[in-house]
Amino acid sequence: MRLPDSASGKSQFRFNITPMIDVVFLLIIFFLVASYFIRSEQSRKVALPTAGLGSVDDSATQERLAVTVEKDGQWSVGGQIQPQDDVLRRIEELAVPSDAGKTAGSPEVRIRSDREARFSEIRQLIEKCAQSNIRRIRFAVIRPDEG
């Protein structure tokens, strides 16, 4: 057995980080793809209305509830169809302060409605938000140039 030469001052042992870098890149790619699929599965497909003055939503709000109203009158949250009473109860819960004595930030309700949905369905959501003191209501739309 040959012993390392300590007189030269260089150690023969080296730490190879190439496999670790490969694993880190694979994990990054996995989480990017997984987060894309999670985001796309959270909402049901609807034909959104068009609006010429619509803007891109860049804000990230922790206290946001996205409600999808389909043309047949069904409501869904997170891609799952739910009874209207459950959705209205979730809007009430969104307005309740998160800690006792501390007001919640600024809760927001995003309404994604099919362009052929009846306004009476959407009106119920708007009225419940007003009753629950939620002042930030946004509508998901498509700009005409996006097709």
DATA-V904368 format. One record per backbone hydrogen bond with DSSP energy under -1.0 kcal/mol. CO is the residue of the C=O (numbers start at 1). NH is the residue of the N-H. If there is no record, write none. Layout:
co | nh
CO | NH
CO | NH
This chain:
co | nh
17 | 21
18 | 22
19 | 23
20 | 24
21 | 25
22 | 26
23 | 27
24 | 28
25 | 29
26 | 30
27 | 31
28 | 32
29 | 33
30 | 34
31 | 35
32 | 36
33 | 37
34 | 38
35 | 39
36 | 40
37 | 41
46 | 48
47 | 115
49 | 142
51 | 54
62 | 64
63 | 108
65 | 110
67 | 112
68 | 76
69 | 114
70 | 73
74 | 70
75 | 82
76 | 68
77 | 80
80 | 77
83 | 87
84 | 88
85 | 89
86 | 90
87 | 91
88 | 92
89 | 93
90 | 94
91 | 95
99 | 102
108 | 65
109 | 138
110 | 67
111 | 140
112 | 69
114 | 117
119 | 123
120 | 124
121 | 125
122 | 126
123 | 127
124 | 128
125 | 129
126 | 130
127 | 131
128 | 132
129 | 134
130 | 133
136 | 109
138 | 111
142 | 51
143 | 146
